[in-house]
Amino acid sequence: MKTTEHLEQKAFCQYLDLKKIPYFAIPNGIFLSNKKLAYKIINKMKREGFKVGVPDMFICVPKGKYSGLFVEMKKDKKCYASKEQKKWLRILNDAGYKAIVCHGCSEAIEEYKKYMED
């Protein structure tokens, strides 16, 4: 079966839910086929603080020197962070968070476990 970023993130969310880990998704990757409606919604979201490139998820668990963990999810190793995503990862890391790119659910789980061990 062909994987997608959605399926990989969904599987990671299921893992976090099973472990009762507090997190939330940041819906920057929303796709709207109705262009007129999309323009209206995106402009409203921008007025409410929407920022292009913000990572997909935030895990609300401070650990060690970090205030929490941001995860930019990619479906596999062939997918890379955009220029805007890299910028936000730097900003968040500089601000005291751990902000990373994970290629698939398995990598996200391993990175979360490493984060919790530090």
C-alpha positions as CSV (number, residue, x, y, z in Angstrom):
1,M,0.0,0.0,0.0
2,K,1.3,3.5,-0.9
3,T,1.9,5.7,2.1
4,T,1.1,9.4,2.4
5,E,2.2,12.0,4.9
6,H,-1.4,12.0,6.2
7,L,-1.2,8.2,6.9
8,E,2.2,8.5,8.6
9,Q,1.0,11.4,10.8
10,K,-2.2,9.6,11.6
11,A,-0.3,6.6,12.8
12,F,2.0,8.8,14.9
13,C,-1.0,10.4,16.5
14,Q,-2.5,7.0,17.3
15,Y,0.8,6.1,19.1
16,L,0.7,9.4,21.0
17,D,-2.9,8.8,21.9
18,L,-2.2,5.3,23.2
19,K,0.6,6.6,25.4
20,K,-1.7,9.5,26.6
21,I,0.9,12.1,25.5
22,P,-0.4,15.6,25.1
23,Y,0.0,17.0,21.6
24,F,-1.8,18.8,18.9
25,A,-1.6,19.1,15.1
26,I,-1.0,22.5,13.3
27,P,-3.1,22.4,10.2
28,N,-0.8,24.2,7.8
29,G,-1.1,21.6,5.1
30,I,-4.8,22.1,4.6
31,F,-5.9,21.6,1.0
32,L,-9.0,23.3,-0.3
33,S,-10.1,22.6,-3.9
34,N,-12.5,25.6,-4.0
35,K,-10.1,28.4,-4.8
36,K,-12.5,31.2,-3.8
37,L,-13.2,29.6,-0.5
38,A,-9.5,28.7,0.0
39,Y,-8.5,32.4,-0.5
40,K,-11.1,33.5,2.1
41,I,-10.1,30.9,4.7
42,I,-6.3,31.4,4.2
43,N,-6.7,35.2,4.6
44,K,-8.8,34.7,7.8
45,M,-6.2,32.2,9.1
46,K,-3.4,34.7,8.4
47,R,-5.2,37.4,10.4
48,E,-5.4,34.8,13.2
49,G,-1.7,34.1,13.1
50,F,-1.2,31.4,10.4
51,K,2.5,31.2,9.4
52,V,3.7,29.2,6.4
53,G,6.3,26.6,7.3
54,V,5.3,26.0,10.9
55,P,5.8,22.3,11.8
56,D,2.9,19.8,11.6
57,M,2.7,18.9,15.3
58,F,3.6,20.0,18.8
59,I,4.2,17.6,21.6
60,C,3.5,19.5,24.8
61,V,6.1,17.8,27.1
62,P,9.0,19.8,28.3
63,K,12.1,17.7,28.7
64,G,15.6,18.7,29.8
65,K,16.6,21.9,28.2
66,Y,13.6,21.9,25.8
67,S,10.2,23.5,26.3
68,G,8.5,20.9,24.0
69,L,8.9,19.0,20.7
70,F,7.8,20.2,17.3
71,V,7.7,17.6,14.5
72,E,7.6,18.3,10.8
73,M,6.3,15.1,9.3
74,K,7.3,13.8,5.9
75,K,6.1,10.5,4.4
76,D,9.5,9.1,3.6
77,K,13.2,9.9,3.1
78,K,12.5,11.2,-0.4
79,C,10.6,14.2,1.0
80,Y,12.4,17.3,2.3
81,A,11.6,20.3,4.3
82,S,10.8,23.5,2.4
83,K,12.8,26.7,2.8
84,E,10.0,28.1,5.0
85,Q,9.9,24.9,7.1
86,K,13.7,25.0,7.6
87,K,13.4,28.6,8.7
88,W,10.8,27.8,11.3
89,L,12.8,24.8,12.6
90,R,15.8,27.1,13.2
91,I,13.6,29.7,14.9
92,L,12.0,27.1,17.2
93,N,15.3,25.4,18.0
94,D,16.8,28.9,18.9
95,A,13.7,29.6,21.1
96,G,14.3,26.6,23.3
97,Y,12.2,23.9,21.7
98,K,13.4,20.8,19.9
99,A,12.2,21.1,16.3
100,I,12.8,18.2,13.9
101,V,11.8,16.6,10.6
102,C,10.7,13.0,10.8
103,H,10.4,10.7,7.7
104,G,7.5,8.5,8.6
105,C,5.8,7.3,11.8
106,S,8.5,4.9,12.8
107,E,11.1,7.6,12.8
108,A,8.8,10.0,14.6
109,I,8.3,7.4,17.4
110,E,12.1,6.8,17.7
111,E,12.8,10.5,17.8
112,Y,10.1,11.0,20.4
113,K,11.6,8.2,22.5
114,K,15.1,9.8,22.2
115,Y,13.6,13.2,23.2
116,M,12.1,11.6,26.3
117,E,15.4,10.0,27.3
118,D,17.4,13.2,27.1
